[in-house]
Amino acid sequence: MILGIGIDTIEVDRFASWHTYSQKKLLRIFSQEEIEYCLEKSNLSAERFAVRFAAREALYKALSYSYPDTKIPFLTLCARISVIKKNGLPHLTIHNDLGIDTSSLIIHLSLSHSRTVATACVVIEQRYIV
């Protein structure tokens, strides 16, 4: 059963200078693994940061819809997730407790970006236990 859907589109230009930010500042929003991946190729860093930020926005929207009585501050959410590649596909991991039981959830993530726009879509599904 689908519990929530979130989508976000963001302008890549907003992230053009993020490669110059300090590690401390970037770690408020991204995991170390994400930062390393985004900075790996300087010509791709803006779109990589942008699409991962869009994923956080999309997750925030999906969780807000799925759990309307649970308030999770956006920056708290940012600091507790990672968007990495697993087997070449984007994977969203929640690292710490957000006040919800994530063990019964399947979180689907789709990312897309061009040089100008980044989009992320998150679908939260209730895992059926047989």
N, CA, C and O atoms as a Tinker XYZ file with bonds, in Angstrom:
   520  protein
     1  N      0.845000   -1.175000    0.000000    73     2
     2  CA     0.000000    0.000000    0.000000    64     1     3
     3  C      0.895000    1.245000    0.000000    63     2     4     5
     4  O      1.853000    1.334000    0.769000    81     3
     5  N      0.573000    2.187000   -0.860000    73     3     6
     6  CA     1.327000    3.440000   -0.929000    64     5     7
     7  C      0.851000    4.374000    0.182000    63     6     8     9
     8  O     -0.343000    4.636000    0.327000    81     7
     9  N      1.807000    4.866000    0.957000    73     7    10
    10  CA     1.508000    5.787000    2.054000    64     9    11
    11  C      1.689000    7.244000    1.665000    63    10    12    13
    12  O      0.967000    8.119000    2.144000    81    11
    13  N      2.655000    7.499000    0.793000    73    11    14
    14  CA     2.915000    8.890000    0.425000    64    13    15
    15  C      3.773000    8.997000   -0.810000    63    14    16    17
    16  O      4.561000    8.104000   -1.123000    81    15
    17  N      3.607000   10.106000   -1.506000    73    15    18
    18  CA     4.386000   10.415000   -2.702000    64    17    19
    19  C      4.886000   11.849000   -2.569000    63    18    20    21
    20  O      4.152000   12.736000   -2.134000    81    19
    21  N      6.129000   12.062000   -2.944000    73    19    22
    22  CA     6.685000   13.407000   -2.951000    64    21    23
    23  C      7.525000   13.616000   -4.194000    63    22    24    25
    24  O      8.223000   12.708000   -4.644000    81    23
    25  N      7.455000   14.795000   -4.735000    73    23    26
    26  CA     8.263000   15.134000   -5.910000    64    25    27
    27  C      8.801000   16.551000   -5.736000    63    26    28    29
    28  O      8.149000   17.417000   -5.152000    81    27
    29  N     10.008000   16.762000   -6.257000    73    27    30
    30  CA    10.589000   18.096000   -6.181000    64    29    31
    31  C     11.464000   18.334000   -7.403000    63    30    32    33
    32  O     12.184000   17.442000   -7.853000    81    31
    33  N     11.392000   19.537000   -7.927000    73    31    34
    34  CA    12.225000   19.968000   -9.044000    64    33    35
    35  C     12.941000   21.238000   -8.617000    63    34    36    37
    36  O     12.346000   22.127000   -8.008000    81    35
    37  N     14.209000   21.312000   -8.940000    73    35    38
    38  CA    15.025000   22.423000   -8.472000    64    37    39
    39  C     15.986000   22.860000   -9.588000    63    38    40    41
    40  O     16.421000   22.048000  -10.405000    81    39
    41  N     16.300000   24.144000   -9.601000    73    39    42
    42  CA    17.246000   24.683000  -10.581000    64    41    43
    43  C     18.675000   24.318000  -10.171000    63    42    44    45
    44  O     19.081000   24.585000   -9.040000    81    43
    45  N     19.421000   23.725000  -11.061000    73    43    46
    46  CA    20.798000   23.311000  -10.784000    64    45    47
    47  C     21.689000   24.518000  -10.481000    63    46    48    49
    48  O     22.610000   24.411000   -9.671000    81    47
    49  N     21.431000   25.656000  -11.113000    73    47    50
    50  CA    22.251000   26.858000  -10.900000    64    49    51
    51  C     22.345000   27.260000   -9.431000    63    50    52    53
    52  O     23.343000   27.851000   -9.016000    81    51
    53  N     21.326000   26.949000   -8.647000    73    51    54
    54  CA    21.358000   27.286000   -7.215000    64    53    55
    55  C     22.519000   26.612000   -6.499000    63    54    56    57
    56  O     22.914000   27.040000   -5.414000    81    55
    57  N     23.074000   25.548000   -7.105000    73    55    58
    58  CA    24.119000   24.757000   -6.463000    64    57    59
    59  C     25.485000   24.933000   -7.131000    63    58    60    61
    60  O     26.419000   24.177000   -6.860000    81    59
    61  N     25.590000   25.918000   -7.989000    73    59    62
    62  CA    26.824000   26.128000   -8.762000    64    61    63
    63  C     28.045000   26.380000   -7.882000    63    62    64    65
    64  O     29.153000   25.988000   -8.247000    81    63
    65  N     27.866000   27.018000   -6.747000    73    63    66
    66  CA    29.018000   27.333000   -5.893000    64    65    67
    67  C     29.160000   26.396000   -4.692000    63    66    68    69
    68  O     30.045000   26.594000   -3.860000    81    67
    69  N     28.315000   25.397000   -4.594000    73    67    70
    70  CA    28.351000   24.518000   -3.427000    64    69    71
    71  C     29.658000   23.743000   -3.319000    63    70    72    73
    72  O     30.032000   23.329000   -2.222000    81    71
    73  N     30.348000   23.541000   -4.411000    73    71    74
    74  CA    31.629000   22.832000   -4.348000    64    73    75
    75  C     32.666000   23.637000   -3.568000    63    74    76    77
    76  O     33.694000   23.087000   -3.172000    81    75
    77  N     32.419000   24.923000   -3.339000    73    75    78
    78  CA    33.347000   25.768000   -2.582000    64    77    79
    79  C     33.000000   25.820000   -1.093000    63    78    80    81
    80  O     33.766000   26.366000   -0.299000    81    79
    81  N     31.859000   25.258000   -0.710000    73    79    82
    82  CA    31.440000   25.294000    0.695000    64    81    83
    83  C     32.344000   24.410000    1.545000    63    82    84    85
    84  O     32.928000   23.442000    1.059000    81    83
    85  N     32.445000   24.757000    2.808000    73    83    86
    86  CA    33.253000   23.967000    3.738000    64    85    87
    87  C     32.574000   22.627000    4.003000    63    86    88    89
    88  O     31.363000   22.480000    3.844000    81    87
    89  N     33.380000   21.662000    4.407000    73    87    90
    90  CA    32.851000   20.348000    4.769000    64    89    91
    91  C     31.807000   20.479000    5.877000    63    90    92    93
    92  O     30.771000   19.814000    5.856000    81    91
    93  N     32.100000   21.349000    6.842000    73    91    94
    94  CA    31.186000   21.542000    7.974000    64    93    95
    95  C     29.804000   21.990000    7.486000    63    94    96    97
    96  O     28.780000   21.486000    7.948000    81    95
    97  N     29.789000   22.930000    6.560000    73    95    98
    98  CA    28.528000   23.432000    6.030000    64    97    99
    99  C     27.802000   22.352000    5.214000    63    98   100   101
   100  O     26.591000   22.177000    5.354000    81    99
   101  N     28.529000   21.643000    4.376000    73    99   102
   102  CA    27.922000   20.593000    3.562000    64   101   103
   103  C     27.387000   19.445000    4.411000    63   102   104   105
   104  O     26.364000   18.848000    4.077000    81   103
   105  N     28.081000   19.132000    5.514000    73   103   106
   106  CA    27.660000   18.028000    6.385000    64   105   107
   107  C     26.351000   18.314000    7.124000    63   106   108   109
   108  O     25.754000   17.399000    7.691000    81   107
   109  N     25.900000   19.561000    7.127000    73   107   110
   110  CA    24.591000   19.873000    7.716000    64   109   111
   111  C     23.457000   19.307000    6.866000    63   110   112   113
   112  O     22.349000   19.082000    7.354000    81   111
   113  N     23.753000   19.083000    5.595000    73   111   114
   114  CA    22.723000   18.649000    4.655000    64   113   115
   115  C     23.013000   17.277000    4.056000    63   114   116   117
   116  O     22.099000   16.473000    3.876000    81   115
   117  N     24.288000   17.004000    3.745000    73   115   118
   118  CA    24.651000   15.787000    3.047000    64   117   119
   119  C     25.550000   14.895000    3.900000    63   118   120   121
   120  O     26.228000   15.368000    4.812000    81   119
   121  N     25.546000   13.601000    3.594000    73   119   122
   122  CA    26.458000   12.674000    4.269000    64   121   123
   123  C     27.852000   12.812000    3.653000    63   122   124   125
   124  O     28.009000   13.355000    2.559000    81   123
   125  N     28.847000   12.319000    4.361000    73   123   126
   126  CA    30.223000   12.380000    3.860000    64   125   127
   127  C     30.335000   11.645000    2.524000    63   126   128   129
   128  O     31.006000   12.115000    1.606000    81   127
   129  N     29.688000   10.513000    2.425000    73   127   130
   130  CA    29.728000    9.730000    1.181000    64   129   131
   131  C     29.133000   10.513000    0.000000    63   130   132   133
   132  O     29.664000   10.478000   -1.110000    81   131
   133  N     28.034000   11.212000    0.257000    73   131   134
   134  CA    27.421000   12.028000   -0.792000    64   133   135
   135  C     28.342000   13.179000   -1.202000    63   134   136   137
   136  O     28.496000   13.462000   -2.390000    81   135
   137  N     28.944000   13.831000   -0.228000    73   135   138
   138  CA    29.836000   14.956000   -0.510000    64   137   139
   139  C     30.999000   14.494000   -1.384000    63   138   140   141
   140  O     31.341000   15.148000   -2.370000    81   139
   141  N     31.598000   13.378000   -1.021000    73   139   142
   142  CA    32.718000   12.851000   -1.804000    64   141   143
   143  C     32.287000   12.551000   -3.241000    63   142   144   145
   144  O     33.011000   12.857000   -4.189000    81   143
   145  N     31.108000   11.953000   -3.397000    73   143   146
   146  CA    30.607000   11.640000   -4.732000    64   145   147
   147  C     30.346000   12.922000   -5.530000    63   146   148   149
   148  O     30.718000   13.013000   -6.700000    81   147
   149  N     29.715000   13.896000   -4.903000    73   147   150
   150  CA    29.382000   15.140000   -5.599000    64   149   151
   151  C     30.618000   15.931000   -6.003000    63   150   152   153
   152  O     30.620000   16.589000   -7.043000    81   151
   153  N     31.663000   15.872000   -5.192000    73   151   154
   154  CA    32.884000   16.626000   -5.474000    64   153   155
   155  C     33.871000   15.867000   -6.359000    63   154   156   157
   156  O     34.881000   16.420000   -6.794000    81   155
   157  N     33.569000   14.597000   -6.619000    73   155   158
   158  CA    34.444000   13.741000   -7.399000    64   157   159
   159  C     34.754000   14.321000   -8.781000    63   158   160   161
   160  O     35.890000   14.249000   -9.250000    81   159
   161  N     33.748000   14.890000   -9.423000    73   159   162
   162  CA    33.906000   15.516000  -10.740000    64   161   163
   163  C     33.348000   16.930000  -10.641000    63   162   164   165
   164  O     32.134000   17.122000  -10.574000    81   163
   165  N     34.230000   17.908000  -10.631000    73   163   166
   166  CA    33.808000   19.290000  -10.399000    64   165   167
   167  C     32.797000   19.788000  -11.429000    63   166   168   169
   168  O     31.938000   20.605000  -11.098000    81   167
   169  N     32.881000   19.317000  -12.657000    73   167   170
   170  CA    31.933000   19.775000  -13.680000    64   169   171
   171  C     30.527000   19.194000  -13.479000    63   170   172   173
   172  O     29.576000   19.658000  -14.108000    81   171
   173  N     30.386000   18.194000  -12.617000    73   171   174
   174  CA    29.079000   17.588000  -12.339000    64   173   175
   175  C     28.579000   17.875000  -10.921000    63   174   176   177
   176  O     27.484000   17.446000  -10.560000    81   175
   177  N     29.356000   18.588000  -10.121000    73   175   178
   178  CA    29.007000   18.749000   -8.705000    64   177   179
   179  C     27.677000   19.476000   -8.505000    63   178   180   181
   180  O     26.907000   19.094000   -7.624000    81   179
   181  N     27.389000   20.498000   -9.283000    73   179   182
   182  CA    26.142000   21.251000   -9.089000    64   181   183
   183  C     24.921000   20.365000   -9.312000    63   182   184   185
   184  O     23.995000   20.379000   -8.501000    81   183
   185  N     24.906000   19.603000  -10.389000    73   183   186
   186  CA    23.737000   18.756000  -10.646000    64   185   187
   187  C     23.653000   17.606000   -9.647000    63   186   188   189
   188  O     22.552000   17.177000   -9.301000    81   187
   189  N     24.786000   17.100000   -9.181000    73   187   190
   190  CA    24.773000   16.028000   -8.182000    64   189   191
   191  C     24.248000   16.532000   -6.838000    63   190   192   193
   192  O     23.427000   15.872000   -6.203000    81   191
   193  N     24.721000   17.700000   -6.408000    73   191   194
   194  CA    24.184000   18.281000   -5.172000    64   193   195
   195  C     22.701000   18.600000   -5.333000    63   194   196   197
   196  O     21.902000   18.327000   -4.438000    81   195
   197  N     22.341000   19.174000   -6.467000    73   195   198
   198  CA    20.945000   19.581000   -6.696000    64   197   199
   199  C     19.986000   18.396000   -6.639000    63   198   200   201
   200  O     18.945000   18.476000   -5.987000    81   199
   201  N     20.323000   17.311000   -7.307000    73   199   202
   202  CA    19.402000   16.178000   -7.353000    64   201   203
   203  C     19.291000   15.510000   -5.977000    63   202   204   205
   204  O     18.234000   14.979000   -5.637000    81   203
   205  N     20.351000   15.532000   -5.196000    73   203   206
   206  CA    20.289000   14.965000   -3.847000    64   205   207
   207  C     19.494000   15.869000   -2.903000    63   206   208   209
   208  O     18.812000   15.387000   -1.998000    81   207
   209  N     19.586000   17.165000   -3.118000    73   207   210
   210  CA    18.758000   18.087000   -2.339000    64   209   211
   211  C     17.286000   17.908000   -2.708000    63   210   212   213
   212  O     16.417000   17.906000   -1.836000    81   211
   213  N     17.015000   17.758000   -3.998000    73   211   214
   214  CA    15.643000   17.517000   -4.457000    64   213   215
   215  C     15.092000   16.223000   -3.849000    63   214   216   217
   216  O     13.908000   16.147000   -3.522000    81   215
   217  N     15.944000   15.210000   -3.698000    73   215   218
   218  CA    15.514000   13.956000   -3.075000    64   217   219
   219  C     15.090000   14.184000   -1.627000    63   218   220   221
   220  O     14.124000   13.580000   -1.160000    81   219
   221  N     15.803000   15.045000   -0.923000    73   219   222
   222  CA    15.439000   15.355000    0.463000    64   221   223
   223  C     14.087000   16.073000    0.514000    63   222   224   225
   224  O     13.246000   15.771000    1.362000    81   223
   225  N     13.891000   17.013000   -0.390000    73   223   226
   226  CA    12.608000   17.723000   -0.457000    64   225   227
   227  C     11.467000   16.750000   -0.772000    63   226   228   229
   228  O     10.401000   16.811000   -0.160000    81   227
   229  N     11.703000   15.853000   -1.732000    73   227   230
   230  CA    10.673000   14.886000   -2.113000    64   229   231
   231  C     10.368000   13.934000   -0.959000    63   230   232   233
   232  O      9.205000   13.612000   -0.714000    81   231
   233  N     11.411000   13.477000   -0.245000    73   231   234
   234  CA    11.193000   12.606000    0.914000    64   233   235
   235  C     10.421000   13.341000    2.001000    63   234   236   237
   236  O      9.508000   12.783000    2.610000    81   235
   237  N     10.792000   14.592000    2.238000    73   235   238
   238  CA    10.092000   15.397000    3.246000    64   237   239
   239  C      8.596000   15.485000    2.931000    63   238   240   241
   240  O      7.759000   15.334000    3.821000    81   239
   241  N      8.268000   15.729000    1.666000    73   239   242
   242  CA     6.867000   15.818000    1.247000    64   241   243
   243  C      6.160000   14.478000    1.412000    63   242   244   245
   244  O      5.031000   14.427000    1.900000    81   243
   245  N      6.820000   13.392000    1.008000    73   243   246
   246  CA     6.211000   12.062000    1.116000    64   245   247
   247  C      5.993000   11.675000    2.574000    63   246   248   249
   248  O      4.947000   11.125000    2.919000    81   247
   249  N      6.970000   11.958000    3.430000    73   247   250
   250  CA     6.817000   11.646000    4.862000    64   249   251
   251  C      5.738000   12.509000    5.504000    63   250   252   253
   252  O      4.971000   12.027000    6.338000    81   251
   253  N      5.674000   13.778000    5.120000    73   251   254
   254  CA     4.656000   14.679000    5.674000    64   253   255
   255  C      3.249000   14.192000    5.323000    63   254   256   257
   256  O      2.322000   14.313000    6.123000    81   255
   257  N      3.109000   13.651000    4.138000    73   255   258
   258  CA     1.818000   13.109000    3.720000    64   257   259
   259  C      1.535000   11.778000    4.422000    63   258   260   261
   260  O      0.403000   11.517000    4.831000    81   259
   261  N      2.558000   10.945000    4.558000    73   259   262
   262  CA     2.401000    9.623000    5.167000    64   261   263
   263  C      2.148000    9.687000    6.665000    63   262   264   265
   264  O      1.389000    8.885000    7.209000    81   263
   265  N      2.789000   10.646000    7.329000    73   263   266
   266  CA     2.723000   10.772000    8.788000    64   265   267
   267  C      2.380000   12.211000    9.163000    63   266   268   269
   268  O      3.237000   12.933000    9.673000    81   267
   269  N      1.143000   12.638000    8.920000    73   267   270
   270  CA     0.786000   14.052000    9.138000    64   269   271
   271  C      0.881000   14.502000   10.597000    63   270   272   273
   272  O      0.990000   15.700000   10.860000    81   271
   273  N      0.841000   13.576000   11.541000    73   271   274
   274  CA     0.913000   13.942000   12.957000    64   273   275
   275  C      2.343000   13.974000   13.490000    63   274   276   277
   276  O      2.570000   14.363000   14.636000    81   275
   277  N      3.302000   13.568000   12.666000    73   275   278
   278  CA     4.706000   13.567000   13.067000    64   277   279
   279  C      5.409000   14.718000   12.360000    63   278   280   281
   280  O      5.482000   14.746000   11.131000    81   279
   281  N      5.912000   15.644000   13.119000    73   279   282
   282  CA     6.611000   16.806000   12.555000    64   281   283
   283  C      8.114000   16.557000   12.589000    63   282   284   285
   284  O      8.709000   16.397000   13.655000    81   283
   285  N      8.706000   16.527000   11.423000    73   283   286
   286  CA    10.143000   16.337000   11.298000    64   285   287
   287  C     10.718000   17.596000   10.654000    63   286   288   289
   288  O     10.417000   17.882000    9.495000    81   287
   289  N     11.532000   18.345000   11.377000    73   287   290
   290  CA    12.141000   19.531000   10.770000    64   289   291
   291  C     12.976000   19.139000    9.550000    63   290   292   293
   292  O     13.665000   18.119000    9.562000    81   291
   293  N     12.910000   19.948000    8.512000    73   291   294
   294  CA    13.576000   19.619000    7.256000    64   293   295
   295  C     15.076000   19.403000    7.437000    63   294   296   297
   296  O     15.617000   18.433000    6.907000    81   295
   297  N     15.760000   20.277000    8.166000    73   295   298
   298  CA    17.206000   20.123000    8.335000    64   297   299
   299  C     17.561000   18.890000    9.153000    63   298   300   301
   300  O     18.621000   18.296000    8.957000    81   299
   301  N     16.682000   18.507000   10.065000    73   299   302
   302  CA    16.886000   17.261000   10.813000    64   301   303
   303  C     16.819000   16.080000    9.852000    63   302   304   305
   304  O     17.642000   15.167000    9.920000    81   303
   305  N     15.845000   16.104000    8.968000    73   303   306
   306  CA    15.714000   15.052000    7.961000    64   305   307
   307  C     16.956000   15.017000    7.063000    63   306   308   309
   308  O     17.500000   13.948000    6.788000    81   307
   309  N     17.390000   16.174000    6.618000    73   307   310
   310  CA    18.557000   16.251000    5.722000    64   309   311
   311  C     19.773000   15.555000    6.318000    63   310   312   313
   312  O     20.473000   14.813000    5.629000    81   311
   313  N     20.016000   15.797000    7.588000    73   311   314
   314  CA    21.203000   15.275000    8.249000    64   313   315
   315  C     21.133000   13.769000    8.488000    63   314   316   317
   316  O     22.144000   13.149000    8.818000    81   315
   317  N     19.967000   13.184000    8.326000    73   315   318
   318  CA    19.799000   11.773000    8.670000    64   317   319
   319  C     19.567000   10.850000    7.482000    63   318   320   321
   320  O     19.209000    9.685000    7.658000    81   319
   321  N     19.768000   11.365000    6.274000    73   319   322
   322  CA    19.588000   10.495000    5.116000    64   321   323
   323  C     20.789000   10.580000    4.195000    63   322   324   325
   324  O     21.588000   11.514000    4.268000    81   323
   325  N     20.899000    9.594000    3.334000    73   323   326
   326  CA    21.915000    9.568000    2.288000    64   325   327
   327  C     21.273000    9.098000    1.001000    63   326   328   329
   328  O     20.418000    8.213000    1.002000    81   327
   329  N     21.691000    9.693000   -0.081000    73   327   330
   330  CA    21.284000    9.252000   -1.407000    64   329   331
   331  C     22.555000    8.791000   -2.101000    63   330   332   333
   332  O     23.406000    9.599000   -2.473000    81   331
   333  N     22.668000    7.486000   -2.267000    73   331   334
   334  CA    23.855000    6.900000   -2.877000    64   333   335
   335  C     23.427000    5.979000   -4.011000    63   334   336   337
   336  O     22.240000    5.718000   -4.203000    81   335
   337  N     24.392000    5.502000   -4.742000    73   335   338
   338  CA    24.113000    4.525000   -5.791000    64   337   339
   339  C     24.376000    3.132000   -5.254000    63   338   340   341
   340  O     25.404000    2.880000   -4.626000    81   339
   341  N     23.437000    2.227000   -5.507000    73   339   342
   342  CA    23.620000    0.811000   -5.212000    64   341   343
   343  C     23.321000    0.069000   -6.497000    63   342   344   345
   344  O     22.229000    0.179000   -7.053000    81   343
   345  N     24.295000   -0.682000   -6.960000    73   343   346
   346  CA    24.145000   -1.399000   -8.232000    64   345   347
   347  C     23.761000   -0.453000   -9.367000    63   346   348   349
   348  O     23.003000   -0.826000  -10.263000    81   347
   349  N     24.287000    0.772000   -9.326000    73   347   350
   350  CA    24.032000    1.748000  -10.374000    64   349   351
   351  C     22.716000    2.489000  -10.259000    63   350   352   353
   352  O     22.419000    3.345000  -11.092000    81   351
   353  N     21.916000    2.179000   -9.241000    73   351   354
   354  CA    20.611000    2.814000   -9.054000    64   353   355
   355  C     20.622000    3.705000   -7.820000    63   354   356   357
   356  O     21.332000    3.414000   -6.858000    81   355
   357  N     19.845000    4.789000   -7.833000    73   355   358
   358  CA    19.795000    5.639000   -6.641000    64   357   359
   359  C     19.108000    4.912000   -5.491000    63   358   360   361
   360  O     18.109000    4.218000   -5.678000    81   359
   361  N     19.658000    5.087000   -4.320000    73   359   362
   362  CA    19.124000    4.430000   -3.121000    64   361   363
   363  C     19.095000    5.448000   -1.983000    63   362   364   365
   364  O     20.081000    6.145000   -1.741000    81   363
   365  N     17.983000    5.528000   -1.299000    73   363   366
   366  CA    17.817000    6.459000   -0.195000    64   365   367
   367  C     17.863000    5.671000    1.110000    63   366   368   369
   368  O     17.103000    4.722000    1.303000    81   367
   369  N     18.753000    6.075000    1.993000    73   367   370
   370  CA    18.913000    5.421000    3.283000    64   369   371
   371  C     18.637000    6.420000    4.390000    63   370   372   373
   372  O     19.153000    7.538000    4.367000    81   371
   373  N     17.821000    6.020000    5.363000    73   371   374
   374  CA    17.591000    6.831000    6.554000    64   373   375
   375  C     18.487000    6.261000    7.652000    63   374   376   377
   376  O     18.364000    5.090000    8.012000    81   375
   377  N     19.390000    7.093000    8.183000    73   375   378
   378  CA    20.411000    6.626000    9.113000    64   377   379
   379  C     19.999000    6.631000   10.579000    63   378   380   381
   380  O     20.456000    5.777000   11.339000    81   379
   381  N     19.178000    7.533000   10.985000    73   379   382
   382  CA    18.828000    7.656000   12.399000    64   381   383
   383  C     17.324000    7.698000   12.578000    63   382   384   385
   384  O     16.569000    7.868000   11.622000    81   383
   385  N     16.915000    7.543000   13.800000    73   383   386
   386  CA    15.494000    7.564000   14.118000    64   385   387
   387  C     14.891000    8.941000   13.838000    63   386   388   389
   388  O     15.422000    9.967000   14.262000    81   387
   389  N     13.790000    8.937000   13.127000    73   387   390
   390  CA    13.068000   10.179000   12.828000    64   389   391
   391  C     11.740000   10.245000   13.581000    63   390   392   393
   392  O     10.915000   11.118000   13.315000    81   391
   393  N     11.539000    9.331000   14.511000    73   391   394
   394  CA    10.268000    9.303000   15.226000    64   393   395
   395  C      9.210000    8.473000   14.518000    63   394   396   397
   396  O      8.039000    8.488000   14.899000    81   395
   397  N      9.624000    7.753000   13.494000    73   395   398
   398  CA     8.720000    6.846000   12.786000    64   397   399
   399  C      9.435000    5.516000   12.594000    63   398   400   401
   400  O     10.664000    5.465000   12.543000    81   399
   401  N      8.673000    4.458000   12.491000    73   399   402
   402  CA     9.243000    3.137000   12.284000    64   401   403
   403  C      9.473000    2.930000   10.795000    63   402   404   405
   404  O      8.536000    2.631000   10.055000    81   403
   405  N     10.708000    3.087000   10.358000    73   403   406
   406  CA    11.018000    2.955000    8.942000    64   405   407
   407  C     11.274000    1.505000    8.528000    63   406   408   409
   408  O     11.400000    1.212000    7.339000    81   407
   409  N     11.352000    0.599000    9.504000    73   407   410
   410  CA    11.646000   -0.794000    9.165000    64   409   411
   411  C     10.518000   -1.445000    8.369000    63   410   412   413
   412  O     10.749000   -2.428000    7.665000    81   411
   413  N      9.312000   -0.915000    8.472000    73   411   414
   414  CA     8.180000   -1.491000    7.744000    64   413   415
   415  C      7.912000   -0.760000    6.426000    63   414   416   417
   416  O      6.885000   -0.985000    5.785000    81   415
   417  N      8.841000    0.116000    6.024000    73   415   418
   418  CA     8.635000    0.915000    4.824000    64   417   419
   419  C      9.569000    0.487000    3.692000    63   418   420   421
   420  O     10.699000    0.055000    3.922000    81   419
   421  N      9.076000    0.616000    2.496000    73   419   422
   422  CA     9.910000    0.534000    1.301000    64   421   423
   423  C      9.885000    1.936000    0.709000    63   422   424   425
   424  O      8.819000    2.492000    0.446000    81   423
   425  N     11.066000    2.498000    0.503000    73   423   426
   426  CA    11.146000    3.851000   -0.038000    64   425   427
   427  C     11.736000    3.772000   -1.434000    63   426   428   429
   428  O     12.897000    3.405000   -1.617000    81   427
   429  N     10.923000    4.120000   -2.406000    73   427   430
   430  CA    11.344000    4.117000   -3.804000    64   429   431
   431  C     11.832000    5.519000   -4.158000    63   430   432   433
   432  O     11.237000    6.514000   -3.743000    81   431
   433  N     12.906000    5.590000   -4.919000    73   431   434
   434  CA    13.488000    6.867000   -5.293000    64   433   435
   435  C     13.825000    6.867000   -6.778000    63   434   436   437
   436  O     14.424000    5.923000   -7.293000    81   435
   437  N     13.433000    7.933000   -7.451000    73   435   438
   438  CA    13.815000    8.136000   -8.841000    64   437   439
   439  C     14.403000    9.532000   -8.969000    63   438   440   441
   440  O     13.827000   10.507000   -8.485000    81   439
   441  N     15.556000    9.620000   -9.626000    73   439   442
   442  CA    16.253000   10.885000   -9.810000    64   441   443
   443  C     16.451000   11.149000  -11.295000    63   442   444   445
   444  O     16.643000   10.225000  -12.086000    81   443
   445  N     16.401000   12.423000  -11.656000    73   443   446
   446  CA    16.696000   12.811000  -13.028000    64   445   447
   447  C     17.247000   14.228000  -13.011000    63   446   448   449
   448  O     16.821000   15.060000  -12.210000    81   447
   449  N     18.193000   14.496000  -13.896000    73   447   450
   450  CA    18.695000   15.861000  -13.993000    64   449   451
   451  C     19.259000   16.126000  -15.374000    63   450   452   453
   452  O     19.709000   15.228000  -16.085000    81   451
   453  N     19.214000   17.385000  -15.713000    73   451   454
   454  CA    19.871000   17.880000  -16.918000    64   453   455
   455  C     20.894000   18.898000  -16.431000    63   454   456   457
   456  O     21.173000   18.958000  -15.234000    81   455
   457  N     21.442000   19.677000  -17.304000    73   455   458
   458  CA    22.388000   20.705000  -16.870000    64   457   459
   459  C     21.686000   21.835000  -16.130000    63   458   460   461
   460  O     22.336000   22.594000  -15.411000    81   459
   461  N     20.353000   21.964000  -16.294000    73   459   462
   462  CA    19.645000   23.108000  -15.714000    64   461   463
   463  C     18.642000   22.749000  -14.624000    63   462   464   465
   464  O     18.345000   23.585000  -13.772000    81   463
   465  N     18.119000   21.538000  -14.629000    73   463   466
   466  CA    17.046000   21.166000  -13.706000    64   465   467
   467  C     17.314000   19.778000  -13.116000    63   466   468   469
   468  O     17.775000   18.872000  -13.810000    81   467
   469  N     17.013000   19.631000  -11.812000    73   467   470
   470  CA    17.106000   18.333000  -11.138000    64   469   471
   471  C     15.747000   18.000000  -10.544000    63   470   472   473
   472  O     15.083000   18.862000   -9.970000    81   471
   473  N     15.339000   16.745000  -10.686000    73   471   474
   474  CA    14.038000   16.301000  -10.189000    64   473   475
   475  C     14.199000   14.998000   -9.425000    63   474   476   477
   476  O     14.981000   14.128000   -9.808000    81   475
   477  N     13.453000   14.878000   -8.345000    73   475   478
   478  CA    13.431000   13.637000   -7.569000    64   477   479
   479  C     11.988000   13.290000   -7.231000    63   478   480   481
   480  O     11.161000   14.163000   -6.968000    81   479
   481  N     11.714000   12.006000   -7.246000    73   479   482
   482  CA    10.394000   11.499000   -6.874000    64   481   483
   483  C     10.586000   10.392000   -5.844000    63   482   484   485
   484  O     11.412000    9.498000   -6.027000    81   483
   485  N      9.814000   10.460000   -4.760000    73   483   486
   486  CA     9.868000    9.458000   -3.701000    64   485   487
   487  C      8.474000    8.882000   -3.506000    63   486   488   489
   488  O      7.490000    9.616000   -3.418000    81   487
   489  N      8.406000    7.558000   -3.440000    73   487   490
   490  CA     7.166000    6.863000   -3.119000    64   489   491
   491  C      7.441000    6.028000   -1.879000    63   490   492   493
   492  O      8.375000    5.226000   -1.854000    81   491
   493  N      6.619000    6.221000   -0.846000    73   491   494
   494  CA     6.742000    5.448000    0.383000    64   493   495
   495  C      5.641000    4.399000    0.385000    63   494   496   497
   496  O      4.456000    4.699000    0.240000    81   495
   497  N      6.076000    3.163000    0.553000    73   495   498
   498  CA     5.161000    2.034000    0.507000    64   497   499
   499  C      5.241000    1.256000    1.813000    63   498   500   501
   500  O      6.326000    1.088000    2.369000    81   499
   501  N      4.115000    0.786000    2.299000    73   499   502
   502  CA     4.061000   -0.046000    3.489000    64   501   503
   503  C      4.469000   -1.469000    3.083000    63   502   504   505
   504  O      3.882000   -2.043000    2.166000    81   503
   505  N      5.452000   -2.023000    3.750000    73   503   506
   506  CA     5.903000   -3.385000    3.472000    64   505   507
   507  C      4.875000   -4.363000    4.035000    63   506   508   509
   508  O      4.469000   -4.263000    5.193000    81   507
   509  N      4.472000   -5.293000    3.209000    73   507   510
   510  CA     3.553000   -6.331000    3.680000    64   509   511
   511  C      4.360000   -7.451000    4.308000    63   510   512   513
   512  O      5.284000   -7.986000    3.697000    81   511
   513  N      4.006000   -7.794000    5.516000    73   511   514
   514  CA     4.683000   -8.876000    6.221000    64   513   515
   515  C      3.774000  -10.093000    6.186000    63   514   516   517
   516  O      2.645000  -10.066000    6.676000    81   515
   517  N      4.292000  -11.153000    5.597000    73   515   518
   518  CA     3.487000  -12.368000    5.429000    64   517   519
   519  C      3.828000  -13.361000    6.498000    63   518   520
   520  O      3.258000  -14.452000    6.532000    81   519
